[in-house]
Every structure is written in C-alpha cells, then in structure tokens.
C-alpha cells in the first residue's frame, strides 16, 4: 500500500511515523513465474491428465488418486478435534446465510419503457465453477465457504474443487470438510497451476469450467491471469493487506494486534495505520514491537511489518479517509469516535470492519459471514470482493409488440441512415411498412432524408 508522489501531492501534508522499508508494491510479476506458468499450461493443454499427474508428483510428491469419493469427504470431519469441527460448521452456516441473503436481494425485473415496449433482466448463474482451495504454510480452512459455498448459494449447478496434498495422506482433512459442508460436487487432490489448468481445460469432468475462483500463491495467481478469457475469474489477489483508521479513543494494543494479525499471512503482507493523533500512532508502533517479541509467527509478521508497514498521521478525519481511499486496502478496520463518518465517506476497500469489536480475523475464518476473497493492490478502486453476484449473469431481454413500433422504428431508421448502415435501417423500415407508414401511427414522424 504505497502512496505515489502524485497521490501525495493530492493528499497534502502528512506526518509519517513509519514508511515501508521496501520501495515498491509487494506483488510484482516475476518473469520466472510467468515463464514457468506458461510452460506448464501449454504442457497441460497438450498432454492432458498425464501432464497433471506428472506435475503433481514432481511438485507435490503426490502419486495417489486425484479424486476423493463422497464417503471420504463425509468422513473428513471425523479426523478433526470436535471444537474445530463445530467452529467450521458455524462458519459454513453463517457464510451461507449471508450469501443466500445477497441472492435474495438480486431480483429479476421488467419495465415498460413505452406502450408495448418491455425490457427486463434475469439473474442466471454460470454453469460450471472451479474453486481452488489453498493449503500452504497455513491452510485457510474457510476458503471453501467463500468460493464453493457462495457459488452454490448463487445456484451454480456444478462446482469442482481442487486442493493440494499436504502430506503423504493427501489433502488436509479440515479443507476437505469445508468443501463437503459447502456442497462441492467433486473434489480433487491437485495443487497449483496443474489444478487450474485441469479445471480450465476440462480434464476432470465432461466439460471445462466457466469460471475459476479462489486465492493462491504467485503461481496460482499468474495461472488465473493467463487463463482469463478462456474462463472467467474472480480477481487477481496479491499478498493480504490490512489498514486501520484509528484515533486516540482506540486501544493501541488492540490496533497493534489487528495489524499483526494480517502481517502474519506472509513476509510481504502490508499493514498500515492512519491516525489523527501522533501520540496514538507512536503508542501503536511501540505496542507492535512489544507484541512481536513473544509472537509465535514473529519471523513472518515481523518481516512484513519491517518491510511493508506504514503509520501516517492525518490532519483530520477527512484527510484520514482520503489516505485510506488512496491505499484502497483489502481489509479496512475503523476504530474511532465517529465510525459512521467513515462508513458514509469511504469508497475504496475490499471489506470494512466497523468498531473496536470487529476484527478481520472474524471474516478470515468465516465466522462473521462476509467473504474473505477480496481485491488487493489498490484494485478496490474498480473491483469488489467475491459474492453471489459474481456467479450470476444479469441477462437482459426486450419484448416489443406491433403497437410499440412507432416508439422504436422511426428513430432507428433515421440514426441508421445517418450512419450509412443500410441493413440496420431496413430492419426498422420493414416493420414500419408492415404497420403502414401512412396508417396514422407515425403521425408527426419526419421521413428519412436519404439525399
């Protein structure tokens, strides 16, 4: 979450208590990654499942069965501690309930724009979705709720899921249980580029998927980028980000904990604080240093804070909101005396967490109901997080009757003639002639000038 010189000029004077040590975005495209992904996708498209199996063995050490059966999925929860299983079931229930509420509020409609001229819109789900469920250094157990489950809530008929093996026994049981709870139609033990290629090229089912969703590492992101166009995608996610807007009414220990909570996602995960109190900002910096001393993941979170952490002091709430909108963070927490001001005035963020009792982790784990597949790298300026609406196509239609011809055809005839598109013009003229140009229906309509 960098601020460029031109952006800084627009924001006006700011006081920086900490700037990122690394100059530049944390998610630059690596030419080596691009080349390797291109090579792999080409080979998978050429050789099919043989290439998928070869890459699975080479990269993941997995030569077992690629697909998991329904009974194995159903039993996956038995391998989990009862409290973890109960928490996953709660996360699925809440995420699903919120997604169903989203779907309920996306309604079909019709409108009569002129007599006998009716336009409408229907929300139709995509046919087939492929969901990637990561299971790297830290398996994100709620991923299936956000991808598979939300697609199912949207009404997608077929949802495939792929997750990498996490040892000699195959896929992580908690990830599998999440996929089972979410209603995945078929689940495969395949990781990385080979998983996305297999789904996109139709190697796992009778047809290719129409859309790929789910987060992953740089190779997964690059594969989605290269496959976009052949299939749809949710978004191109970079390292996890968090920003906090806080003032002196917040607790510096809580803010520090929440900043580190996202920094531990990876050593290149940005975390940033914008505050209207310099004293408070310094307290947060000190609290972060204290908490890092005993944090089990301090090697990761500490590196992320050192290289990509920011603390900036704004003159007032208005400037704090402007700074945040320039960052456009993936996750944005508000801990101030007037949280409603920020709710009403902020426009660029992936998901918003209002008040000191809200924390990003509630969403990360699926317990709060909102989706955690969110835009990063300032793409929230034009993009939103994954939701039911992403799996639905708002398809429009029109229905025009004979009586509506006078409201449509003469204008189309005139515009087409002016453009020189004679065939377009003829489609209107033939309908005018059928009604009868001199029937009185077109009274007051000037004739087309073809001179």
N, C-alpha and C positions, 0 to 999 in steps of 0.2 A: 504494500500500500504506500506507494511513493507519491510525492507531490512534485510535479514538474515546475520549472521556473515560470512558465506562463500561467500555470494554475496558482502558484504562489503570488504572482502579481495581481491576480483577480481577487484573491482572498484578503490581501492587505497584511499589515504587520502581525506576525505571530512570534511567540516565545517558545523555543524548542528546549525542553529539558533532556530529551534523548532523541537522536536521529538514528535511522538504520545504519549499521556499520557497512553493509553491502550496498553499493550504489547500483540499483537496477532491480527489475522485477525478479522474483524468485523462480519463475516458471518459464524461463527462456526455452525455446525449442532447441534441442540438442541435435546437430546434424547426424551424429552417430545413431541416435534413437530413430530419427526419420528414416535413415537408410536401412536400418535393421528391420523396422516395421514394414517398409515397402517390400523388402526381400521376403519376409515371412508371409505377408498377404498374397504376394504373387505365387509363392510356392503352394500355399494352401488352396488357392483357387485352381491351380494347375493339377495338383495331386490329390486333393480332397482329404478324406479322413486319414489316409496313410500319412500325410504330412502332419495332420493334427496329432496323431498318435506319436509320431517321431518327435515333435516339439515337446509334447507332454513328458516324454521320457527324458529328453535332453535337458529341458529347463526345470522340470518339477520332479524328476525322478519317479514318475508315475507310469506304470505299465498295466495297471488294473483296468477293470471295467469303467467305461466312460459314463454310463448312465446308472442312476440309482433307481431302484424299484420303489413302488408305493409303500410296501411294507417296511422297507429300510428307512424311508423318510418318516413314516409314522412312529417308528421306534426310536428315532434320533433323540427325542426329548428324554428318553429313559436314561441316557448317558449323562444328563445334566444334574447338578445339585437342585433339589426341589425349589429353593428360593430363586435361583436363576431362571428356572423353567417358569415359575409363576410370574416373574418380572417380564419375561419375554411375552407371555400370554397377555399380560396387561398392556404392554407396548403395542402389540398387534391390535388389540381391541380398540385402543384409543386412536391409533393412526387410521384404522379402518373406519371408525365412526366419523372422524373429521373428513376423510376423503369422500364418504358417502354424502355428508352434508354439502361438500363442494359440488358433487354431482347433482344433487337435488336443486341447487341454485343456478344451474346451467340449463335453461329451459328452451325448448323449441318455440317458435312463434311464427305468426303470419300477420301481414299488414296489407290493407287495400290502399294503394297509393293513388288510384283513380278508379272510377267505376269500371269494374270487370278487369282490373289490373292488380293482381295479387302477387306479392313477393313473400318468401318465407325462408326460414333457416332451421335445419335439423342438426343435432349433435350426434355424429356417428363415430363409434370407436374404431381405431385402427384394427386390422385383422390379427396381426401377429407381432408380439413383442419379445425381444431377447433381453434379459436382465443379467448384468454382471454383478456378482456378489463378492466383493474383495475379502481376502482373509490373509493379509500380510503380517507385518510385525505385530499389529494389534487387530484381530478380527473385529469388524464393526457389525455387531450382531443384529442391529435394527435395519440393516440395508434392505433386506427383503421386504420389510413392511413398507418402505418408501418407494420401492420400484415394483416388485411383483404385486404387492397388496393394492397399491394405488391403481395400477393398471387394471386389476380385476374389479375394483370399485367403479372404474370408468366403463366396464363392460367389455373389455378386450377378451375375445373368445379363447385365444391361445397364448399362453405366456411360458416361454422357456427360461430356465435359469442355469447359469454356469458359475461354478465357484472352484478355485484352485485347490488341489490337495494340500493338506497341512501336515503331512507326515505319512508314514508307511500304511496307515489305516484309512487314508483317503481324506475326504472333506471334513471340515470342522463340524462336529455334531450340533453345536448351537446355531451355526449358519444354516445347516440343513433343516433344523427345527423351525427356524424363522421362515424358510422357504415353504415348508409344509403348512405352517399356520396361515401363510399368506395366499395359499391356493395355487402354487406353481403347478402347471400341467405336466411338465417334465423337468428333471433336474440332472445336470451332468457335472462330473468331476473333471473340469477342464479350466485351466487358468490362462490369464494374459491374452496376448494377441491371438493365439490359436483359438481361444474361446469365442472372441468376437468374429474372427474370420469364419469359424464353423457355423455360427448362427446367421451371419450375413449372407453366406454363400449357400445356405440351405443344405448343409451336410448332416444335420442332426434330426431333421424332420422331413416331411414331404415337400416343404417349400421354405424359401428364405424368410427371415423375419422382415417386417416392415420398418421396425424401429429398434434401436439399441439404447439401453439406459443403464445407469449405474456408474459409480466412481471407480477409480483405479490409479495405478502409478503412471509414470510418464509414457510408458509403452502402450498402456491401455488407452490413455488419452489420445496419443498420436494415431492409434489404430482407428479410433472413432472419427478423428479428423479426416483420415484418408478414406474411410468408408462412407462418410457423409455424402449424400447424393444418391448412392446406391441404396442406402437406407436412411431413415431419419434418425436423429439422436436427440437426447435430452439437452445436454450442454457439455462444454469442454471445461472440466473442472481442474483448477490448479491446486496448489497447496491450500490447506484450510486457513481461513482468516477470521480474526475477531477484532472488533473495535468497541470501545466503551466510551460513552459520553457521561461524565460524572462531575458533580460539583462537591462543595465542602460538606453537604448533607450526607454523602455516601460514606461507607466504611472502607478505608484504604486496604484493609486486609482482604475484604471480600472482593474488591475490584482486582487486586493483585492475583488472587486465587483464580478468578474467572479468566484473566489474561493468560495465565499459565495453563489453564485447562485446555485452551486451544493450541497453545505453543507446543504442547507435548505430542501433537499429531505428527510432527516431523521437524527436522532441523531447519527447514526453510519456510515454516509457517509464520506469517506476520501476525503480530498483535499490537494494538495501538490504543492509546488513551488520549482523548481530547477533554480538557477540563477548563473551567473558568477560574480555577484557583491554583496559583503556582504552588502555594504551600501544600495543598492536597496532592498535586502531581508529584512533588518530592516525597511525600509520605508513601505514595504508591510505589515509586521506584525503590525506596528502602524496604518496603514490605516484600516486593518481588525478590530482592537479593536475600532476605531472611528466609523466605519460603523455599528458595532454590537449594539452600544448604541441606535440607532434610528431604527434599522431593525425590522419590524413587526414580523418576524419569528425568532427573536434572540434566543428564548429558544431552538429551534431546531438547527439552524445553529451554534449558539454559542457552544452548547454541542458537535456537530460534529467537530468543529474546535479545541476545547479544547482537545478532546479525540483522534481524528484521523488526525489532521492537521500536516503538515510537511513543513519545509523550510530548504533547504540544499544548500550550496554554492559549486559549482564545479570549478575546476581549469580552465577549458576552455570549448568550445563548444563540443568537442569530449567527454569529461567526462560527460557533461550535458546530451548528447544523451544516453550514456551508463547507467546513472542513470535512465533515463526515460524508457529505454528498460527493465531494471530490474523490475521497477514498472509495466510496461505493462498496463497503465491506460485505463479505459473505454473511457474517453474523454481526449484529449490532445490538449491544446492551445499552439501556438508558437507566441511569441511577441519579436522578436529580430531584430538586424540589418541585419541578413542573414538568413531569414526564409527558403530559398531554400536549405541551407545546411542540415537542419533538415528534410525537405521533402525527400531528397535523402538518408539520412543516418539512419533514424529511421525505425524500423521494428515491434515493438510491441505496438500496441494501437488499440482501438476499432474504433475511428473516429478522424480525425485530423482537427484542426481549425487553419488556417494559417493567421497571421497578426492581428494587434490590432482591426481591424474592424470585425473580425469573433468572435463569442461567442457561447458557447454551447447551450444557450437558443434558438438560431435560429433553430437549429436542433431539440431540445426537442419539440418545438411547431410545427414542420413540415414545417416551412416556408422556410427553406433552401433546402429542397428536399431530403437530405440524411436520412438514417434510424437511429432511436434512440434506437433500440433493439440491445445492444452491449455486448461484453464479459467483465466480471469483475473478480476480484480476481486473476490477473495475467494469466488468461486463454487466453489472446490475443496472448500469445506465440505460440498457435497452433490453435486458433479459430478466426473467423471473425464475424462481425455483421450480422444481418438478412438482406437478399437481395433476389432479384428474383432468384438467383442461388440456394438458399436453398430449394426452392419449385420445382426445376427441377432435374430430374434424368438423368445424362448423360449416356444413354444406348448404349453400343457398339454392333456391329454386324460384321460378316465376310461373304464373299461370295467367295467361291473357285470353279473354273472350272476344268475340266479334265486336261487342259493344265497346271494348277498350281500344279498338283500332284507331279511332280519331285522336286519342290521347297519346298514341305512340308513333304511328307510322309516318305522319307528315313531317315531324321533326327529324326522324331518322332518314327520311328521303332527302330532305334539304341538306343535312350535315354530310351524308354520303356523297351527294352530288358535288358539294363544295370540295370534298376530299379527293374526288375523282375515282371513288370506289364504286364502280357501276353495278357490280354484283350485289354489294350491300344494299344499294339503292333499290335494286329490283326486288329484293325480299320484302321491302316495305311497299313498293308500288303494286305488287301483285295482290297484296292484301287490301290496299285501298281500292283497287279495281273491283275486287270481289264484293266489297261493301257497296261500291258505286260512288265514284268520286263526286257525282252531282246529286247524291241522294239527300243532301241537306245535312248529313252527319259532319261534313267537313266545312261547313259554312264559316267564312271568316279566315280560312286557311289559305295563304297565298300559294300560287302554283310554283313549282320548282323552276328556277331560271337556269336553263342549260346553255345559254349563249356563251 
